[in-house]
Amino acid sequence: MASEHPPESPSASSSAPESPSASSAHEARRAPDEPVVIVGAGMAGSECAWQLAERGVRVRLLEQKPARRTPAAHLDTFAEMVCSNSMRGAAMTNAVGLLKEELRRAGSLLMACADATSVPAGGALAVERAAFSGLVTSRLRAHPRIRVEVAEVLEVPDARPCVLATGPLTGDALAADLVRLVGSAGLAYYDAIAPIVTAESIEWDEVFRASRYDKGGDDAYVNCPMNREQYEAFVDALLAAQKVAPREFEEARYFEGCLPLEVMAERGRETLRFGPLKPVGLTDPRTGRWPYACVQLRQEDPAGTAFNLVGFQSRMTWPEQMRVFALIPGLAKAEYARLGSVHRNTFVDAPTVLDETLALRAAPGVYLAGQVTGVEGYVESGASGFVLGVTLAQRLRGETVTPPPATTALGALLSHLLPSTLRGGPGFQPSNVVWSMFPALPPREGKRLQKRDRYQAMADRALIDLEPWLDATGARLVRAQASGSASTLERPGSGEALA
Ligand SMILES: Cc1cc2nc3c(=O)[nH]c(=O)nc-3n(C[C@H](O)[C@H](O)[C@H](O)COP(=O)(O)OP(=O)(O)OC[C@H]3O[C@@H](n4cnc5c(N)ncnc54)[C@H](O)[C@@H]3O)c2cc1C
């Protein structure tokens, strides 16, 4: 692959992180008509390519299909939904509903195609999968500034800027080359996602705040103490619970540091008491003693609206997680912002290896988008590709780069990847968009709103704050163009107009 820049030195991973301006310097040296190379035409790559192209930037979109597919793919078209055909909840009181609405208002290709191929799904946005993917493909192929090439990319391209959007099942060769740049600690192959409970659903009388041996501040953790009977019943329930079967490409080969809870329980009835349920050093102020076992909750957001269950990654089905976790003192009525999972997922330790422009600190000009950054889900992956497309176009055109406001779902999702959050640092795990990523609302007349009203107020705030960003990024123009051409959207194979 031709490049005006020398290849990255193999020692790049050990060099000191470069500032974001290093990426800008690369881009400033680029010939104005040189295309941006995007690897992967999934959710993120497709949206990123469209947003760049709509803003006048030429794109080379390298996609391995149909020559090669990931083990989860079945279609030869782009933006494939490999499992569910749902883009999840549509309501504004649902964080992903808000994210979709923001994308829609900002001129997202994926949202236009999803709305054009939607099927009835109650309160969710579901699509006819092949029609959606076919429509995205035909829109990208027809764009005069996008050149699609079939290529399985085995190394990080030399071209700058380039965007890697190869998704959760990034192949071994490219992943190994990425490790050269980010170091082996910077890339994970499996996620280990712990559930998150809302603070207001915790029974606070049943729990106590303390750190182990009172180190690190008295209230660093919320502790759910168990007596012997409660622990035994919890282990029995874990062992008997229904689990999600691994896919054929997912070996039941987990990292020892992040084993699913039930796998630990299978190793012996005491294993959990020496692992995530270790009670040592946790003095219950009501008894003055350490409990028999103890589940720890760690604060998820600065406002303390949500807590994650430490070490509770699990392959139990979601209904089973809710049933089994209800046995934990303090969590009998818990409401979950997210449930646990462990699956094959290639993603970087974003807070450490990415800068705020989504470029690799160790390789300026190499941007990441989609699930490989540490966002999770079709919509979130598309959203990260959207933000990168918009901001990279600004940078390439020499404009001031304006990231989405933190109060919007786009900005909140991005904040999950930045070093400046509680979620950053060691133990970074992918996440869907959830309300705890948003800045808290100021109390109204000293009172906190009820949950539903609070989410609605956060959504209202987001849509107001989005407006100036749409002006700053030229999104209105792109949206007008997208809706202008919506009348030409056709359901592939049917010849039937959709808009
Ligand atoms: C088994 C499975 C089930 C899932 N189920 C759901 C679900 O139900 N709901 C949900 O919201 N999310 C689900 N996800 C997550 C979902 O796949 C992602 O969130 C989303 O598709 C990621 O978008 P992306 O653009 O980052 O990657 P993808 O959509 O995976 O796109 C990556 C693209 O890059 C191409 N590519 C990869 N490597 C190369 C290479 N070396 N050279 C050239 N091209 C390459 C691929 O062919 C693909 O087209 C699932 C993931 C998996 C693995």
The ligand as an ORCA input file, in Angstrom:
! r2SCAN-3c Opt
* xyz 0 1
  C     -21.406    -13.369     17.636
  C     -21.737    -11.947     17.847
  C     -23.036    -11.570     18.113
  C     -23.376    -10.227     18.302
  N     -24.671     -9.889     18.541
  C     -25.017     -8.580     18.666
  C     -26.372     -8.197     18.840
  O     -27.263     -9.024     18.869
  N     -26.653     -6.870     18.980
  C     -25.696     -5.919     18.923
  O     -26.013     -4.723     19.034
  N     -24.396     -6.262     18.757
  C     -24.041     -7.562     18.618
  N     -22.729     -7.921     18.452
  C     -21.750     -6.888     18.434
  C     -21.776     -6.300     17.027
  O     -21.291     -7.238     16.115
  C     -20.947     -5.119     16.973
  O     -21.320     -4.219     17.974
  C     -20.962     -4.359     15.673
  O     -21.277     -5.102     14.554
  C     -19.565     -3.854     15.592
  O     -19.452     -2.999     14.533
  P     -18.001     -2.792     13.913
  O     -18.184     -1.920     12.736
  O     -17.054     -2.403     14.951
  O     -17.567     -4.256     13.436
  P     -18.323     -5.234     12.403
  O     -19.721     -4.838     12.192
  O     -18.006     -6.601     12.852
  O     -17.554     -4.940     11.060
  C     -16.212     -5.250     10.853
  C     -16.014     -5.374      9.340
  O     -14.632     -5.453      9.089
  C     -14.367     -6.497      8.177
  N     -13.019     -6.948      8.463
  C     -12.607     -7.533      9.607
  N     -11.281     -7.777      9.524
  C     -10.876     -7.330      8.330
  C      -9.621     -7.303      7.691
  N      -8.534     -7.799      8.272
  N      -9.531     -6.789      6.449
  C     -10.637     -6.281      5.831
  N     -11.858     -6.293      6.399
  C     -11.967     -6.805      7.638
  C     -15.443     -7.513      8.477
  O     -15.650     -8.394      7.384
  C     -16.640     -6.633      8.781
  O     -17.359     -6.328      7.614
  C     -22.367     -9.242     18.251
  C     -21.042     -9.628     17.992
  C     -20.729    -10.955     17.790
  C     -19.314    -11.322     17.497
*
